[in-house]
Amino acid sequence: MKIAISTIAKNEIHNVESFIESCASADLVSVFDTGSTDGTIELLRSYGALAGSEESPKPFDFARARNLALECLPEDIDVVISIDMDERLIPGWREAIEEAWTEEIDSLSYWYVSEWADAEKTIPAVEGWRSKIFNPKRVKWFRPIHELPLLKNGESPNMKTCPGVIVHHYQEGSRDYSGQLTAYMVTHPEDSDAYIQRAAEYQKLKENRKAIADYETFLDLTKKTDCENKECDACQLLAGKRARAWIEIADAKNRMGVKPIEIIQCFLHATAECPNMRETWMHLADGWMSIGDYPSAYGAAMRALAITDNGINVKDNRCWGELGRQIASTSLTKIIERVNNSKQ
């Protein structure tokens, strides 16, 4: 089996060495440059990793650039890993892919740490599944922004999870893709994911009302599904997205100073959308605590603690630490105090 790393880069000289090092077990590291001016091209060339280059088109089309990168690969490559220059493969990834890969599958999903709880980036804060390992003969990139690897006919690939592959994200700074998403949505207003992606951009910009409007549009667009098996991965993934949209709406409303009960209503919607997602119950428990409804807070916290597997949902580790036990313990203490006081 031949495995290649394929990615794109622009002014990533600060990432080149550690990126190349994390890819050491690959048969080929292939980077397509899209207009670097900081020495990235020369450094990649010194490692034998430069696949080609061109000036960045405006507006930039990520799918086009990644597909150009794929075209630079030899035909005998069996598997492509498409991580970015600020991402790192954790050792053991090659053995995990070789064990998991079969001819029947098109893509592997791997465990991805996207955000960190500490400045040193040693404590994962947000984790979940990503799927950018695939068969380049069957898969290509779609969408000019927040691009997706799909079968060449645009359909979803046959995917398998591979927990032995772990990737860490070490992004520095932030980028604003709201303008590119808006341009894309003019011709693709039915793409529900674009709305939650733009909403996230608006939240970073503190554009709370715009973020809420986009999350609400996403919820409207995804109300109905023809799938009869609500337990399938696709339905569970959608349920998790809808629940998280409600949580993000609550967060935006909180920043706007909305009454706590309205925020709690958002959390109630989230738990209804995805009752097997610990994060929904943890936020609800915290909401009940904020208004002094200790019995409800205790019940929600205990329900959260009963969920021990995040399934295919994004895992927010702030909801998987001691917070649930702290809320349960504090709320129970408050309940007992009230009972004792009522007896006096």
C-alpha positions in Angstrom: 0.0 0.0 0.0 1.3 3.4 -1.0 0.2 6.4 1.2 0.7 10.0 0.3 0.2 13.2 2.2 -1.4 15.8 -0.1 -2.1 19.4 0.9 -1.9 23.0 -0.1 0.1 25.8 1.5 0.6 29.6 1.4 3.1 31.4 3.6 3.5 28.4 6.0 7.3 28.5 6.5 6.8 28.4 10.3 5.0 25.0 9.9 7.0 23.2 7.3 9.6 21.4 9.4 7.2 20.0 12.1 4.6 19.2 9.4 7.2 17.2 7.4 8.4 15.4 10.5 4.9 14.3 11.5 4.5 12.9 8.0 7.7 10.8 8.0 6.0 7.4 7.7 4.3 8.4 4.4 5.6 7.2 1.0 5.3 10.7 -0.4 4.7 14.2 1.0 3.2 16.4 -1.7 2.5 20.1 -1.1 0.9 22.4 -3.7 1.8 26.0 -3.0 -0.8 28.7 -3.8 1.3 31.8 -3.8 3.8 31.9 -0.9 6.2 34.8 -0.6 7.9 33.9 2.8 10.3 31.1 1.7 7.8 28.3 2.0 8.4 27.1 -1.5 12.2 27.0 -1.1 12.0 25.1 2.2 9.5 22.6 0.8 11.7 22.1 -2.2 14.6 21.3 0.1 12.6 18.5 1.6 11.5 17.2 -1.8 7.9 18.0 -0.9 7.0 20.7 -3.4 4.5 19.4 -5.9 3.8 22.6 -7.8 2.7 26.1 -7.4 0.5 28.9 -8.8 -0.8 32.3 -7.7 -3.9 32.3 -5.6 -7.0 33.1 -7.6 -9.4 35.6 -6.1 -11.8 34.7 -4.6 -9.8 31.6 -3.6 -11.3 28.2 -4.4 -10.1 25.6 -1.9 -11.5 22.7 -3.7 -9.8 23.6 -7.0 -6.5 24.0 -5.2 -6.8 20.7 -3.5 -7.8 19.0 -6.7 -4.7 20.4 -8.4 -2.7 19.0 -5.5 -4.2 15.6 -6.1 -3.4 15.8 -9.8 0.3 16.0 -8.8 0.3 12.6 -7.3 1.6 9.5 -9.0 -1.0 7.0 -10.2 0.2 4.3 -7.9 -0.9 6.1 -4.7 -3.6 4.0 -2.9 -4.5 6.3 0.0 -4.3 10.1 0.4 -4.2 11.9 3.8 -5.1 15.5 3.3 -4.1 17.4 6.5 -3.3 21.1 6.6 0.1 22.5 7.3 -0.9 23.4 10.9 -2.0 19.9 11.6 0.1 17.0 12.9 -0.2 13.2 12.6 0.4 11.4 15.8 2.8 8.4 15.5 1.2 5.1 14.8 -1.1 6.5 12.1 0.3 4.4 9.2 -0.1 1.1 11.0 -3.7 2.0 11.9 -4.5 2.8 8.2 -2.9 -0.4 6.9 -5.0 -2.4 9.4 -8.3 -0.6 8.7 -8.1 -0.2 4.9 -10.0 -2.5 2.6 -10.8 -2.2 -1.1 -14.5 -1.7 -0.3 -14.1 1.6 1.5 -13.5 5.0 0.0 -12.7 7.0 3.1 -11.5 6.7 6.7 -12.6 9.0 9.5 -10.0 9.7 12.2 -9.9 11.4 15.6 -9.2 15.1 15.5 -8.3 17.6 18.2 -9.5 20.9 16.9 -9.2 23.2 20.0 -7.1 23.3 23.1 -7.9 24.3 26.7 -4.5 25.7 27.5 -2.1 28.1 25.9 0.6 25.4 25.6 -1.9 23.3 23.6 -1.5 20.1 25.6 -5.1 19.7 27.0 -7.7 18.9 24.3 -10.8 21.1 24.5 -12.8 20.1 21.4 -12.5 16.8 19.6 -14.4 14.8 17.0 -14.2 12.8 13.8 -12.8 14.1 10.6 -12.7 12.3 7.2 -9.9 13.5 5.0 -8.2 10.1 4.3 -9.4 8.6 1.0 -8.9 6.7 -2.2 -7.7 9.4 -4.7 -9.0 7.3 -7.6 -12.6 7.6 -6.4 -12.7 10.8 -4.4 -12.2 14.5 -5.2 -12.8 17.8 -3.5 -16.1 19.9 -3.8 -17.1 23.4 -2.6 -14.8 26.4 -2.9 -14.9 27.1 0.9 -15.1 24.6 3.7 -14.4 22.0 1.1 -15.5 18.3 1.2 -14.0 15.1 -0.1 -16.8 13.2 -1.9 -17.0 10.6 -4.6 -16.3 12.0 -8.0 -20.0 11.9 -8.8 -20.7 14.1 -5.8 -22.2 11.3 -3.6 -21.0 10.5 -0.1 -18.1 8.0 0.1 -18.3 4.6 1.8 -16.6 5.4 5.1 -15.1 3.5 8.0 -13.9 4.9 11.4 -10.2 4.5 12.3 -9.6 5.6 15.9 -6.0 4.6 15.6 -5.3 7.7 13.4 -5.1 10.9 15.5 -4.5 14.4 14.2 -3.8 17.5 16.3 -4.6 21.0 15.1 -2.3 23.9 16.0 -3.8 26.9 14.4 -2.4 30.3 15.2 -4.6 33.4 14.8 -8.0 33.3 13.1 -9.4 33.7 9.6 -12.6 35.3 8.4 -14.3 33.3 5.7 -17.7 35.0 6.0 -17.3 36.8 2.7 -16.4 33.7 0.8 -19.2 31.8 2.3 -21.7 34.6 1.4 -20.5 34.5 -2.2 -20.9 30.8 -2.3 -24.4 30.8 -0.8 -25.7 33.2 -3.5 -25.6 30.2 -5.9 -26.0 27.5 -3.3 -28.8 28.7 -0.9 -29.9 25.1 -0.2 -26.5 24.1 1.3 -27.5 23.9 5.0 -23.9 23.4 6.3 -22.9 26.7 4.8 -25.2 28.5 7.2 -23.8 27.0 10.3 -20.3 27.6 9.0 -21.0 31.3 8.3 -22.8 31.5 11.7 -19.6 30.4 13.3 -17.7 33.1 11.5 -20.2 35.7 12.6 -19.8 34.5 16.2 -16.0 35.0 16.0 -16.8 38.6 14.8 -19.3 39.1 17.7 -22.1 39.5 15.1 -24.5 37.8 17.3 -27.8 38.6 15.5 -26.4 37.5 12.1 -25.1 34.3 13.7 -28.5 33.5 15.2 -30.2 34.2 11.9 -27.9 31.7 10.1 -28.3 29.0 12.8 -32.1 29.4 12.5 -31.9 29.1 8.7 -29.9 25.9 9.1 -32.6 24.6 11.5 -35.3 25.5 9.0 -33.5 23.8 6.1 -32.9 20.6 8.0 -36.3 20.1 9.6 -37.3 17.1 7.4 -35.6 13.9 6.5 -36.8 11.0 4.4 -34.7 8.5 6.3 -36.8 5.9 8.1 -33.9 4.8 10.3 -33.3 7.6 12.8 -30.5 5.7 14.4 -28.3 5.7 11.3 -25.0 7.6 11.4 -26.3 10.3 9.0 -29.4 11.0 11.1 -27.3 11.0 14.3 -24.8 13.4 12.8 -27.6 15.7 11.7 -29.2 15.5 15.2 -25.9 16.5 16.7 -25.5 19.4 14.3 -29.0 20.7 15.1 -28.4 20.3 18.9 -25.1 22.3 18.6 -26.9 25.0 16.6 -29.3 25.5 19.5 -26.3 25.6 21.9 -24.6 28.2 19.8 -27.8 30.3 19.6 -28.0 30.2 23.3 -24.3 31.4 23.5 -25.1 34.3 21.1 -28.2 35.2 23.1 -26.2 35.1 26.3 -23.7 37.6 24.9 -26.6 39.8 23.9 -27.9 39.9 27.5 -31.1 37.9 26.8 -33.1 36.7 29.8 -31.7 33.4 31.2 -35.0 31.6 30.7 -34.8 32.2 26.9 -31.4 30.7 26.9 -32.6 27.7 28.9 -35.3 27.2 26.3 -32.6 26.9 23.7 -30.9 24.2 25.7 -34.2 22.4 26.1 -34.4 22.4 22.3 -30.9 21.0 22.1 -31.7 18.1 24.4 -34.8 17.3 22.4 -32.8 17.2 19.2 -30.0 14.9 20.5 -30.8 13.4 23.9 -27.7 11.1 23.7 -25.3 14.0 23.6 -23.8 14.9 26.9 -23.1 18.5 26.0 -26.8 19.3 25.6 -27.6 18.1 29.2 -24.5 19.8 30.6 -25.5 23.2 29.2 -29.0 22.7 30.4 -27.8 21.8 33.9 -25.6 24.9 34.0 -28.6 27.0 32.8 -30.8 25.7 35.5 -28.1 26.4 38.1 -27.9 30.0 36.9 -31.5 30.7 38.0 -31.4 28.6 41.1 -33.6 25.8 39.9 -31.5 23.2 41.8 -33.8 20.1 41.3 -33.8 20.6 37.5 -30.0 21.3 37.5 -29.4 18.1 39.5 -31.6 16.0 37.1 -29.9 17.4 34.0 -26.4 16.9 35.5 -27.2 13.3 36.4 -28.6 12.7 32.9 -25.4 14.1 31.4 -23.2 11.9 33.6 -25.1 8.9 32.5 -23.8 9.4 28.9 -20.3 7.9 28.7 -19.9 7.7 24.9 -20.1 10.7 22.6 -20.7 8.5 19.6 -20.1 10.4 16.3 -20.8 13.8 17.9 -18.2 16.5 18.4 -16.8 16.1 21.9 -16.5 19.3 24.0 -14.2 18.2 26.8 -15.4 21.1 29.0 -18.6 19.0 29.4 -16.7 15.7 30.0 -14.6 16.7 33.0 -15.6 17.5 36.6 -18.2 20.1 35.7 -21.1 17.6 35.8 -20.2 16.2 39.2 -19.7 19.7 40.5 -23.1 20.8 39.4 -24.7 17.6 40.7 -23.0 18.0 44.1 -23.7 21.7 44.5 -27.3 21.4 43.4 -27.9 18.5 45.7 -26.4 20.4 48.6 -28.7 23.3 47.9 -31.7 21.0 47.7 -30.9 19.5 51.1 -30.3 23.0 52.6 -33.7 24.1 51.4 -35.4 21.0 52.8 -33.7 21.5 56.2 -34.6 25.2 56.2 -38.2 24.4 55.5 -38.4 22.1 58.5 -37.2 24.7 60.9 
